[in-house]
Amino acid sequence: MSVTVEYYSRLRDAAGLAEEAWECAAGETLGALLARVFARHPALAEWDAHLLLAVNDEYAARDHALAESDVVSVMPPVQGG
């Protein structure tokens, strides 16, 4: 199955692109996908403890099971001013 991963703000620079398609196994979790994302884009791994993650515009935990055509958003922490 295919999912889209979108990178926001500074993470877009770290990944070198705004979004990309990933092939996932049925029932793959968000955490498992993230491990593969970090392997492809090691600069993102240093953000791991602070990432905000969403699936289809809803915040999601790493144990969330992905489905066909899901859109995963990987965002840096929110900063205020």
C-alpha positions in Angstrom: 0.0 0.0 0.0 1.1 3.5 -0.6 1.2 6.5 1.9 2.4 10.0 1.5 4.7 11.6 4.0 4.8 15.4 4.2 7.6 17.3 5.9 7.0 20.7 7.4 9.2 23.8 8.3 12.8 22.9 9.2 12.1 19.2 8.6 11.5 20.0 5.0 15.0 21.3 4.8 16.4 18.3 6.7 14.7 15.9 4.4 15.5 17.8 1.3 12.0 17.7 0.0 8.4 18.6 1.0 6.8 15.2 0.5 7.4 11.7 -0.8 5.5 8.5 -1.4 6.3 5.4 0.7 5.3 1.8 0.2 4.1 0.1 3.4 3.1 -3.4 4.4 -0.5 -3.9 5.5 -0.8 -2.9 9.1 2.5 -1.2 9.3 2.6 1.3 12.2 3.5 4.9 12.1 6.5 4.2 14.3 7.8 1.5 11.9 7.5 3.9 8.9 9.3 6.6 10.9 12.2 4.2 11.5 12.5 3.8 7.7 12.2 7.6 7.2 15.1 8.1 9.6 17.2 5.6 7.7 16.6 7.4 4.4 16.9 10.9 6.0 19.3 10.7 9.0 19.1 14.4 9.7 15.5 13.9 10.7 16.4 11.4 13.5 17.9 14.1 15.7 14.3 15.6 15.9 12.8 12.3 16.9 12.0 13.2 20.6 10.3 16.4 19.6 8.3 15.5 16.5 4.6 16.1 16.1 2.9 13.4 14.0 -0.4 13.3 12.3 -2.2 10.9 10.0 -4.9 12.5 7.7 -4.8 15.8 9.7 -5.4 14.1 13.1 -2.5 13.8 15.6 -1.5 10.1 15.9 0.6 7.9 18.1 3.4 5.8 16.8 1.4 2.6 17.3 -1.2 3.9 14.8 -1.8 1.4 12.0 -1.5 3.0 8.6 -3.9 2.4 5.7 -3.8 2.8 1.9 -3.6 6.5 0.8 -3.0 7.9 4.3 -1.2 11.2 4.5 1.4 11.4 7.3 2.5 14.8 8.5 5.9 15.1 10.2 6.1 18.4 12.0 8.7 20.1 14.3 7.5 21.3 17.7 5.3 24.3 17.8 7.0 27.5 18.8 5.4 30.6 20.2 6.5 34.1 20.5 
